[in-house]
Amino acid sequence: MTTNEILLEKLHLLQVHNLALEENRAFNSLILDGLDAILKNDSTETLLTEFFNILQQAISFSAAILIKINPSDELSTLVTASHPHSDAIITQLTALDKPNRNIKNVFNLHQLPNWQVTDPFWNSQHAMLTTPVSTSTESYQLYIFSETIGAFNQHDITLMQRFVSFAGNTISQFEKRNLLVKQKEMEEKQSNIEQVLINSEKMASLGQMAAGVAHEINNPLSYIVSNIQNLAYNLEQFSHLINTLKAEKAITQQTLVDTLQHYQFDELQTDSSDIIAEMTEGADRVKEIVQGLRQFAHPDQTQIGDIDITELIDNTLRVAWNEIKYNANVEKHYNTEPVIITGRSTQLSQVFLNLFFNAAQAICDKVGVISITTKADKKNAYITIADNGSGIDENKLNKIFDPFYTTKPIGQGTGLGLAISKAIIEQHSGQIRVESQLNQGTVFYITLPKKPKLTDDVLTILNANKPIE
């Protein structure tokens, strides 16, 4: 090999190397511009349009069209185009070249037998380079045109292939990011809706209790008001007695005895003590009802503390008593020792209230029995609430914990009570199950760990969307 031949070969290798460097430089420039576009855009189609402009910096073309392909029927929809009146040639483009996985370089469109256009601009286009663009959710087809015959060379094809691959993969990540953001937004909206539903169910229970609680409070208050009048009379008699004794110049033993007998002092003293005791009992009853109502209606459902299950059940019974007392007798079979667990008393009170209401409403045409049993071992507390009411049909039993499912007549139930109860028990790492026989009665079994691992997660009653893999 002569010296000239060696120099020519080295020159050729250098040109190839320079061409590769130039391709890499151009491609790297495209990537940098593409990444910058991703940061500035928030929709896939806007981003693809931006990629048009970026691609034109590396490949010279006079027009470009991007269409979206519907995989089910292969119909095409225009996404964006660099020139107006592009709709007119979309059908012809897809007919000339069915969307496929390969890049295609058309040397001269006018040599194709089916290429017939009347628009002056599109009639002036000769070369075409087309390639599919696939993302994780959509399929597109990109077309670029030139007025010069055979305008696109291997360098353009390679650059376009690499950029389209980069664009497809990058936009797939972009779409996944957007899906994650949308999923997060949907989860937040769902959580807000669930909290509204849970609070509305709670308010519905409060509304149901309102008349009964007013009646329960009114009885001891009426008794207190009545006794105040009796006590006022007794105080008046005591005042007369004292004034009479003060008027006497010399009080003998006999005078004192006669005066006390006249005013029936012993009876007044005994009666006044009884009145005060009865008023205190009535006031304590009102206090217990109000405390139970406050515990149930407390807005902070996240407060965690030690709970005496027996005390919590009794407080809830007092609040619900007016709903229960006309329908059922309550039998209590409490554990001999206090059953203390860690939990959220407001939420657990809501569970017991729902179960008491359901039991009372299931008992009709007879005075029924609601039986409450509590037991415990080293790890768990066990609560059983049973009634001898109408029972639940076996075909409906597996649905009663579903949100919005109710066996009550329209307008008498939201269908959320048991769904919320189940969610609360499960949030306390516990379990709730039910057994029922039609016309025999229903039993709810609750198991609660004494020391559950409670989190700050909001209560959820609906199935959340699965996270994106």
C-alpha positions in Angstrom: 0.0 0.0 0.0 1.4 3.3 -1.1 1.8 6.3 1.2 -1.1 8.1 -0.5 -3.4 5.1 0.0 -2.5 5.0 3.7 -3.2 8.7 4.0 -6.5 8.3 2.2 -7.5 5.4 4.5 -6.6 7.4 7.6 -8.5 10.4 6.2 -11.5 8.2 5.6 -11.4 6.8 9.1 -11.0 10.3 10.5 -14.1 11.4 8.5 -16.1 8.5 9.8 -15.0 9.3 13.4 -15.8 12.9 13.0 -19.2 12.0 11.6 -19.9 9.8 14.6 -18.8 12.6 16.9 -21.0 15.0 15.1 -24.0 12.6 15.4 -23.3 12.2 19.1 -23.0 15.9 19.6 -26.2 16.5 17.8 -28.0 13.8 19.7 -26.7 15.0 23.1 -27.9 18.5 22.2 -31.3 17.0 21.4 -31.4 15.2 24.8 -30.5 18.3 26.7 -33.2 20.3 25.0 -35.6 17.4 25.4 -35.0 17.2 29.2 -35.4 21.0 29.4 -38.8 20.7 27.6 -39.9 18.0 30.1 -39.3 20.3 33.0 -41.4 23.0 31.4 -44.4 21.0 30.2 -47.2 19.1 32.0 -49.0 17.3 29.2 -47.8 14.6 26.8 -49.0 16.2 23.6 -47.6 19.6 24.5 -44.3 17.9 25.2 -44.4 16.1 21.8 -45.1 19.4 20.1 -42.0 20.8 21.8 -40.0 17.9 20.6 -40.9 18.9 17.1 -39.1 22.1 17.4 -36.1 20.4 19.1 -35.8 17.8 16.3 -35.8 20.6 13.7 -32.6 21.9 15.2 -30.8 18.7 14.1 -32.7 17.7 11.0 -33.8 20.1 8.3 -37.4 19.7 7.3 -40.1 22.1 6.0 -43.2 20.5 7.6 -44.1 18.0 10.3 -47.2 16.2 11.4 -47.9 14.1 14.5 -51.0 11.9 14.7 -52.3 9.7 17.5 -53.2 6.1 16.6 -56.1 4.3 18.2 -54.9 0.7 18.4 -58.5 -0.8 18.5 -59.5 0.6 15.1 -56.3 2.2 13.8 -58.1 5.5 13.3 -55.8 8.5 13.3 -56.3 11.8 15.2 -54.2 14.9 14.4 -52.2 16.0 17.5 -50.2 18.8 16.0 -48.8 20.0 12.7 -46.4 22.7 11.6 -48.6 23.9 8.8 -52.4 24.6 8.5 -54.7 22.4 6.4 -52.9 19.3 7.5 -56.1 17.3 8.2 -56.6 16.9 4.5 -53.7 14.6 4.0 -53.9 12.5 7.2 -56.1 9.8 5.6 -53.8 9.7 2.6 -50.7 9.4 4.9 -52.1 6.5 6.9 -53.3 4.8 3.7 -49.8 5.1 2.1 -48.1 3.8 5.2 -50.0 1.9 7.8 -48.4 2.7 11.2 -45.7 0.1 12.0 -42.7 -0.3 14.2 -40.1 0.7 11.5 -38.8 4.0 10.3 -39.5 4.7 6.6 -37.7 7.1 4.2 -39.7 8.1 1.1 -37.3 9.5 -1.6 -40.1 11.2 -3.6 -43.7 11.2 -2.7 -44.8 12.1 -6.2 -43.5 8.8 -7.5 -46.0 7.0 -5.3 -49.1 6.1 -7.4 -51.6 6.9 -4.5 -50.1 10.3 -3.6 -52.7 12.8 -4.8 -52.9 16.2 -3.1 -54.4 19.5 -4.3 -53.2 21.8 -1.6 -50.3 23.8 -3.1 -48.1 23.6 0.0 -48.4 19.8 0.4 -48.0 19.4 -3.3 -44.6 21.1 -3.0 -43.4 18.5 -0.6 -41.3 15.6 -2.0 -39.3 13.7 0.6 -40.9 12.2 3.7 -39.4 10.5 6.8 -41.9 8.7 9.1 -41.5 6.7 12.3 -43.7 5.4 15.1 -43.4 7.1 18.5 -44.6 4.8 21.3 -45.1 5.8 25.0 -46.3 3.7 27.9 -49.9 4.7 27.2 -50.2 5.9 23.6 -49.1 5.2 20.1 -48.2 8.1 17.7 -46.8 8.4 14.1 -44.4 11.2 13.2 -44.0 12.5 9.7 -41.5 15.1 8.5 -41.3 16.5 5.0 -38.9 18.3 2.7 -39.4 20.1 -0.6 -36.1 18.5 -1.8 -36.2 15.1 -3.4 -34.2 12.6 -1.4 -33.5 15.2 1.3 -33.1 12.7 4.2 -29.9 10.7 4.5 -28.7 7.9 6.7 -27.4 10.5 9.2 -30.9 11.9 9.5 -32.5 8.5 9.9 -30.0 7.4 12.6 -30.5 10.7 14.5 -34.3 10.5 14.2 -34.3 6.8 15.4 -32.2 7.6 18.5 -34.2 10.8 19.3 -37.6 9.1 18.9 -36.4 6.2 21.1 -35.2 8.7 23.7 -38.5 10.7 23.4 -40.7 7.6 23.7 -38.9 6.3 26.8 -38.6 9.8 28.4 -42.3 10.6 27.8 -43.2 7.2 29.2 -41.5 8.2 32.5 -43.2 11.6 32.2 -46.6 9.9 31.8 -45.9 7.6 34.7 -45.0 10.7 36.8 -48.2 12.4 35.8 -50.2 9.3 36.6 -48.6 9.1 40.0 -49.5 12.8 40.7 -53.0 12.2 39.5 -53.3 9.1 41.6 -52.1 11.0 44.6 -54.6 13.7 43.9 -57.4 11.1 43.5 -56.4 9.4 46.7 -56.5 12.8 48.6 -59.9 13.5 47.1 -61.1 10.0 48.0 -59.8 10.5 51.5 -61.6 13.8 51.9 -64.8 12.3 50.6 -64.5 9.4 53.0 -64.0 11.7 56.0 -67.1 13.6 54.9 -69.0 10.3 54.7 -67.7 9.2 58.0 -68.6 12.5 59.7 -72.0 12.5 58.0 -72.7 9.1 59.4 -71.7 10.3 62.8 -73.9 13.3 62.5 -76.8 11.1 61.3 -76.3 9.0 64.5 -76.2 12.2 66.6 -79.4 13.3 64.9 -81.0 10.0 65.6 -80.0 10.3 69.2 -80.9 14.0 69.6 -84.6 13.5 70.5 -83.8 10.6 72.8 -80.9 12.4 74.5 -83.2 15.5 75.0 -85.8 13.2 76.6 -83.2 11.5 78.8 -81.9 14.8 80.0 -85.4 16.3 80.3 -86.5 13.7 82.9 -83.9 14.4 85.5 -84.0 18.1 84.8 -87.8 18.2 85.3 -87.3 16.3 88.6 -84.6 18.7 89.7 -86.8 21.7 88.8 -89.7 20.2 90.8 -87.5 19.4 93.7 -86.1 23.0 93.7 -89.7 24.2 94.3 -90.1 21.7 97.2 -86.7 22.7 98.6 -87.7 26.4 98.4 -90.8 25.6 100.4 -88.7 23.8 103.0 -86.3 26.7 103.2 -89.2 29.0 103.8 -90.4 26.9 106.7 -86.9 26.8 108.1 -86.8 30.6 107.9 -90.2 31.0 109.7 -88.9 28.6 112.4 -85.8 30.7 113.0 -87.8 34.0 113.0 -90.2 32.5 115.5 -87.5 31.4 117.8 -85.7 34.8 117.5 -88.9 36.6 118.6 -89.1 34.7 121.8 -87.6 36.7 124.7 -86.8 33.6 126.8 -86.7 30.2 125.1 -87.5 27.4 127.4 -87.0 23.7 126.6 -90.7 23.3 126.2 -91.0 26.3 124.0 -88.3 24.9 121.7 -89.9 21.5 121.5 -93.4 23.0 120.8 -92.0 25.3 118.1 -90.0 22.5 116.3 -93.1 20.3 116.4 -95.3 23.1 115.0 -93.0 23.5 112.0 -92.4 19.7 111.7 -88.7 20.2 111.9 -87.7 16.5 111.8 -89.8 15.9 108.7 -88.4 19.1 107.0 -84.9 18.0 107.8 -85.4 14.5 106.4 -87.3 15.7 103.4 -84.7 18.3 102.5 -81.9 15.8 102.8 -83.8 13.4 100.5 -84.5 16.2 98.0 -80.8 17.2 97.8 -79.8 13.5 97.3 -82.4 13.1 94.5 -81.3 16.4 92.9 -77.6 15.3 93.1 -78.6 11.9 91.5 -80.4 13.7 88.7 -77.6 16.1 88.0 -75.1 13.2 87.9 -77.4 11.4 85.4 -77.4 14.6 83.2 -73.6 14.8 83.6 -73.1 11.2 82.5 -75.3 11.6 79.4 -73.5 14.8 78.4 -70.1 13.2 79.0 -71.0 10.2 76.9 -72.3 12.5 74.1 -69.2 14.7 74.2 -67.0 11.6 74.0 -68.9 10.4 70.9 -69.2 13.8 69.2 -65.6 14.8 70.0 -64.1 16.2 66.7 -60.6 14.8 67.4 -60.8 11.2 66.4 -57.1 10.7 66.3 -56.4 11.0 70.1 -54.9 7.8 71.4 -55.1 6.7 75.1 -55.9 4.0 77.5 -59.5 2.9 77.4 -61.6 0.9 80.0 -63.8 -1.1 77.6 -66.5 -1.6 80.3 -66.7 2.1 81.0 -66.7 3.0 77.3 -69.6 0.5 76.7 -71.6 1.9 79.6 -71.0 5.5 78.5 -72.3 4.6 75.0 -75.3 2.8 76.4 -76.3 5.9 78.3 -76.1 7.9 75.2 -78.2 5.4 73.2 -80.5 4.4 76.1 -83.6 6.1 74.7 -83.3 4.1 71.5 -82.9 0.9 73.4 -85.1 1.0 76.5 -88.4 0.7 74.7 -87.2 -2.3 72.6 -84.9 -4.4 74.7 -83.5 -5.2 78.1 -79.8 -5.1 78.3 -77.9 -7.9 80.0 -74.3 -7.3 80.9 -71.7 -10.0 81.4 -68.6 -8.1 82.0 -65.1 -9.4 82.8 -64.5 -9.4 86.5 -61.3 -7.4 86.1 -61.2 -4.1 84.1 -60.3 -4.6 80.5 -57.9 -1.8 79.5 -56.8 -1.4 75.9 -55.0 1.4 73.9 -57.0 3.0 71.2 -59.2 5.9 70.1 -62.2 6.1 72.4 -64.2 8.3 70.1 -64.0 5.8 67.2 -64.7 2.7 69.3 -67.7 4.5 70.9 -69.0 4.9 67.3 -68.6 1.2 66.7 -70.6 0.2 69.8 -73.3 2.9 69.1 -73.8 1.5 65.6 -74.1 -2.1 67.0 -76.5 -1.0 69.8 -78.7 0.9 67.3 -78.8 -2.0 64.9 -79.7 -4.5 67.7 -82.5 -2.3 69.0 -83.9 -1.7 65.5 -83.8 -5.5 64.8 -86.0 -6.2 67.7 -89.6 -5.6 66.8 -93.1 -6.8 68.1 -91.6 -7.9 71.4 -89.4 -6.8 74.2 -86.0 -8.3 73.3 -82.7 -8.8 74.9 -79.4 -7.3 74.0 -76.6 -9.2 75.7 -73.1 -7.7 76.1 -70.1 -9.8 77.1 -66.5 -8.7 77.7 -63.5 -11.0 78.2 -59.8 -10.7 78.0 -56.5 -12.5 78.0 -53.0 -11.3 78.0 -53.0 -10.0 74.5 -56.6 -9.3 73.4 -60.0 -7.9 74.6 -63.1 -9.8 73.3 -66.5 -8.1 73.1 -69.7 -9.9 72.1 -72.9 -8.0 71.3 -75.9 -10.3 70.7 -79.6 -9.7 70.2 -82.7 -11.9 69.7 -84.1 -9.8 66.9 -85.1 -10.5 63.3 -81.7 -11.7 62.2 -80.1 -11.3 58.8 -80.8 -13.5 55.7 -77.8 -15.7 54.9 -77.6 -14.4 51.3 -77.1 -10.8 52.7 -74.8 -11.6 55.5 -71.6 -11.4 53.5 -72.5 -7.9 52.2 -73.4 -6.1 55.5 -69.9 -4.6 55.9 -69.9 -3.2 52.3 -70.2 0.6 52.0 -73.7 1.8 51.2 -75.2 -1.6 51.7 -78.2 -1.6 54.0 -81.1 -4.0 54.8 -83.2 -1.1 56.2 -86.0 0.6 54.2 -85.1 3.5 51.9 -84.5 6.6 53.9 -83.7 4.8 57.2 -80.1 3.9 56.7 -77.0 5.2 55.0 -75.4 1.8 54.6 -72.2 3.2 56.2 -72.5 2.3 59.9 -71.1 -1.2 59.7 -68.5 -0.3 57.0 -67.2 2.4 59.3 -67.3 0.1 62.3 -65.3 -2.6 60.4 -62.7 0.1 59.3 -62.3 1.3 62.8 -61.8 -2.1 64.3 -59.3 -3.0 61.5 -57.4 0.3 62.1 -57.1 -0.9 65.7 -55.5 -4.1 64.3 -58.7 -6.0 65.4 -61.3 -8.2 63.8 -65.1 -8.1 63.7 -67.3 -10.9 62.5 -71.0 -11.7 62.5 -73.2 -14.7 62.9 -77.0 -14.5 62.3 -80.0 -16.7 61.9 -83.2 -15.3 60.4 -85.9 -14.7 63.1 -83.4 -15.9 65.8 -81.0 -13.0 66.2 -77.5 -11.7 65.5 -74.2 -11.9 67.2 -71.2 -9.6 66.6 -67.8 -10.8 67.8 -65.1 -8.1 68.2 -61.4 -8.9 69.0 -59.2 -5.9 69.9 -55.5 -6.2 70.7 -54.7 -4.5 74.0 -51.6 -2.8 72.5 -52.3 -2.2 68.8 -49.8 -0.5 66.5 -51.9 2.6 65.7 -50.8 5.0 63.0 -51.9 8.5 62.0 -53.4 7.2 58.7 -56.9 8.5 58.1 -59.8 6.1 58.3 -60.7 4.6 55.0 -63.9 2.7 54.0 -63.5 2.6 50.2 -61.0 0.5 48.3 -58.1 2.7 47.4 -56.6 2.5 43.9 -53.7 0.2 43.6 -50.4 2.0 43.4 -48.7 2.2 40.0 -45.9 -0.3 39.7 
